[in-house]
Amino acid sequence: MLHSHSAKLQNGAMFSWNDLKYFVAVATKGSTLAAAKALGTSQTTVARRITALEESLGLVLFERRQDGYVMTPAGEALLQQGQAVESAVEGFGDAAASQSRELTGEVCLSAADIYASTVLAPVFRAFHTAYPDLRIEIDTTQELRDLSAGEADVALRSAKRIEGSGLVARRLADDFWTLYASREYASEHGIPHSRRELLDHVFIGGGGSRLWPGYREWLQEYDLESAVAMHHSSETGLLAAVRAGLGIAVLPSFVADREPGLVRCLPPRPSDTTGLWIVTHERLRHTPRVRAVMDFFADQITGMVRADRVVREAGSA
């Protein structure tokens, strides 16, 4: 394997790309002192890098004279190629800077309101600090946005799997949905530890068009729908009602386990292998502003997971 910033000659020798800038600088400035000033380094460093390049190439590029460095025929023959490499490197830097300047504009991020208003809130703040010129439009509509149709650029989804043509997804964390109650409710009514004990408790129903059908089916399966005392049209409504101690409701563990005032009533069922995913469409995956959002949110959320693991390990020690 080649070393970073190095190239291999046909004779097997290695030389550093970085040394070429010293060669070009001395050739155009006429001395190691002038080259050092232009490069912002020491004259000794310039002389040492020139010597290293010559040894790597097996060529003498300069004659060392009292009045300065004079190029040899070999040096003159290579100068044009050296300048071409320097120009290419500068062009690469300019292109990279241009890509960086593209980190402006807007990215539409679709996420359920229960995530946007809780665990994602500090992430939004941190993202703005890191990318002040990139604006995020937060879409918390109940409907599942069609990324292939351009209804959103990036989505944070809680699902067993991500399905859809052309979607690119990364699973960030476990996000099982199960029953939670407030500590106040639990101290007054106890915590149900079995399906049978659930019959003695008050339920909060609803959660919106994406959650309620499955939640309702589960309640019906255990003959619990008649225990629903209140119905909310959103997931954040469920969270608010549980926080207030009105009863028990299904909530996402990634949110509810971070609520100090809530307790989990039952462990998730083995079949509920739900995850938290960040998703985009393949046509956008390499767009700089979309890539920035994807990578930043993925790093922040996986960082939360690592922090949780450290806390659990410390607690069990």
N, C-alpha and C positions, 0 to 999 in steps of 0.2 A: 504494500500500500504506500502511496506517495504521501510525504509529509505535507501538512497544510502550507499553502503559499509556495510550493515547490514544483519544479518541473524536472522531467527526466530526459536527458540527452540520448541520442542514438547509441553512444558508447557506454551508456549506463550511469554516467555521472549525474549528480543532482545539483541544481542551483535554485536559489530562492528568487521568486518573482519580485520580492521586495527590494532585492539588491539592484534591480534594473533602474529604479528611480535615482539611486546614487550615481550610477553610470551616466544616465542622461543629464543629470544636474551638473556633474563635473565636466562633461563634454561641452555643454552649452555655456557654463559659467567660466570655465577655464582654470579653476583651482578648487581644491578641497575647501578652502576657507570660504570662498564665495558660495559654493554649493551648500556648505553647512548653514550659512546665514539664510539661504533661500528655503532650506528644508526645516529650519528651526531645530537643528541638532548641533553636535560638536564636530569640529574638524577631525578629531581622532576617530569618531564613529564613521564618518564618511570614508576616510582612508582605509579603515578596517573592513568596511563593507565592499569597497572596490577590490581590495586584495582577496577577500573571500570569493567574490564573483570570478575573478581571474583564475583562482585556483580551481573553482568548480568547472569552469569552461576549458581550462587547460590552455588559456590564451593570455597574452599580455595586451591589455587594452590601452594603457597609457605609459608613456615614458615619464619617469619622475625627474624633473629638472628643478634647479633652484628657483626659476621664475614661474613655476607652476607645472601642471600636468598637460602633456601634449599627447594627443591620440596617436596610436600606432595605426598602420594600415588595417589591422584586424578590427580595431575599435571603430575606425571610420566605416568599415564595411557593415558593422552591426548597429551603428547609430540609428539609421532610419527605422530598422525593425524595433529597436528599443523605444524610440519615440512613438511608434505605432502602438506598442503595448501600453505605454503610459497614457496615450490618448484613449485607448479602449477602456482602461481602468477608470479614467475620469468620466468617460461616457456611461460606464456602468453605474458609477456613483450618482451621476445626474439622473439616470433612469430610476434608480432606487429612491432618490429624493422626490422625483415626480410621483412615484407610486405612493410615497408617504403623504404627499400633498393631497392625494385623492381621499384621504381619511377625513373628508368633510361631507356635508350633505345629510341625508336622513336614511335611517334603517327602521323598517316597521317590524316590531317584535310582538308576536302574538303569544299571550300567556293568560291563563285563567286568573281572575282577579284575586283569588285567595293566595296565589304565589306573588303576584305583582305588589300587593299591599302588605306583604309580610316579609318573607325571606329575601325577596328580590329588591326591596326598597334600599337597603344599604349598598347593594351591588350597583344599582342605578347611580347612586351618588359617587361611588368609587370610579365607575366608568366615565362619568362626566369629568372628573378630575384628570383621568388619564387621557381622555380624548375630548377636549373642550369644544372642538370644532365639528364634532360628529353628533348629530341630534337623533335621539331614539323616539319614535312614535310608538307608544305602548297601546296595543289593541287588546282589550279584555272582554271582547264580545263573547257571548255564550256559544256561538257557532264555531265549528272547527274550520279554520281558514284553509283555503286551497292554495298551497304554496306553488303548485305547478301552474296555476292560473294567475300568479302574481298578487294574490290577496294579502300576502305578508311576505317579508324577506326571510325572517327567522321565527321559529316557534319553540316554545318550551312546553313540552307535553308530558303528561302522566299517562302511561299506557303500558300494556303488556308487551306490545311490539309496535313498530312503526310500519305502516303499510301505505303504499302509494307509489306511482310511477315516478322515477327520477329523484326520489327523496334521498338525502344524505343525512344520517342521524348518528349521534353519539350518545350512548347511555351513560349518564352521569352519577346516578345514585339509585338506591332502592327507594320506593315510594309507595309502600303498601297502604291501602285504605282500610281502616278499621274503626271501631267505636271508641269515642272519647267522652269524658265528662269533666266538669270543673272540679277542683278540689273541694270547693264549697258544697257542690251537689253531692260529691262522694262522702263527705263527712256527715251529711244529713241523711242520705239514702243508702249509703254503702256502694261498693263497686261490684257490679255483676261479674262473676267469673265463669259463668256457663250460659249456654243458650236458654236453659230453663229459668235461670234467675233473671233473665231479661224481661220476662213477663211482668215483673213487679216494678218496672221502670217506665219513665216518660220519655218518648222519643220526639225528636225534632225532624221533620221531613223536608223534602225538597232538594235544593242544590242546583237547580237549573236543568235545562234540557239534556245535557250530556250526562249528568250524574243521576238524576232522579229515576229514570226508567230501571236501571240496574239496582239502585238502592231500594226502590219500591218492590221489585221482584224478590229481593232478599228478605224484606220485611214480611211479604206475603208467604214466603217459604216457611217462616217460623211463626206465622200467625200473629204478627206484631203490628200490622198496619193500623189496627184499631187503637194502638197505644200512642199514635202520633198526635200530639197536642197542638203543634204549630207547624206551619209549612212556609218555608222560605224559598224565594225564587232564585237564589244565588248561593254559591258556596261560601262567600264571605258572610252571608246571612246566617248560615249554619254555624260558622265559627263564632260569630258575635253572640248567638243564642246560647251556645255551649259555654262560652266565657262567662255569660251572665248567670249560669246555673239553672237554666230552664229545663234541661234534660240532657239526653244522650243523642249523639249523632255520628254519622260516618264522616271522617275527615282524613286528609292525606297525612301520612306519618311524617313526611319531610317537613311539613308545617307544624303539625300538632305536637310532635316531640320536642319542638323548640319553644313551645308555649309553657312557661313555668307554672301557669295556673291550671294546666290540664293534666289529666291522668288517662292512660290507656286502659280501657276496660277489658278487652279481649285481644289475644294475639291474632294476627292476620291468618286467614285460612291458607293452607299450602298452595291452593290453586290461585291465590291472589299474588302472583309474581309480577307485580307492577313496578315499573321503573320510571325515573325522570329522565327525559331525553331532550337534547337540543337538536333542532332539525332545520335544514334549509333545502333548497332545490339544487341539483347538480350544476345548473347553469350559473348559479350565484356563488358557489362554494369558494371560488378563487378571486372573487371581487374583493378588493382590499377592505372596504368598509364593512362588508358582511363577514369576512374572515376575522376582522378585529372584534366584532361583537361575538361571534361564535367562540373564539379562543378565550376572550376575557371572561365571558359568563361561564364557560366550561371550567376554567381555572378557579374562579371564585367558588363555584358550587362544589367541585371536587375538593377544594380546600376546606369547606365546611365539613365534608364527609371525613377527611383526615383528622380534623380537629375533634369530631365526635369520637373517632376511634381512640384518640389519645386520652380523652376524658374517661371513656369506658375502661381502658386498660389501667389508668391511674386509680379508678374506683375499685377495680378488682384486685389491685396489688396488695 
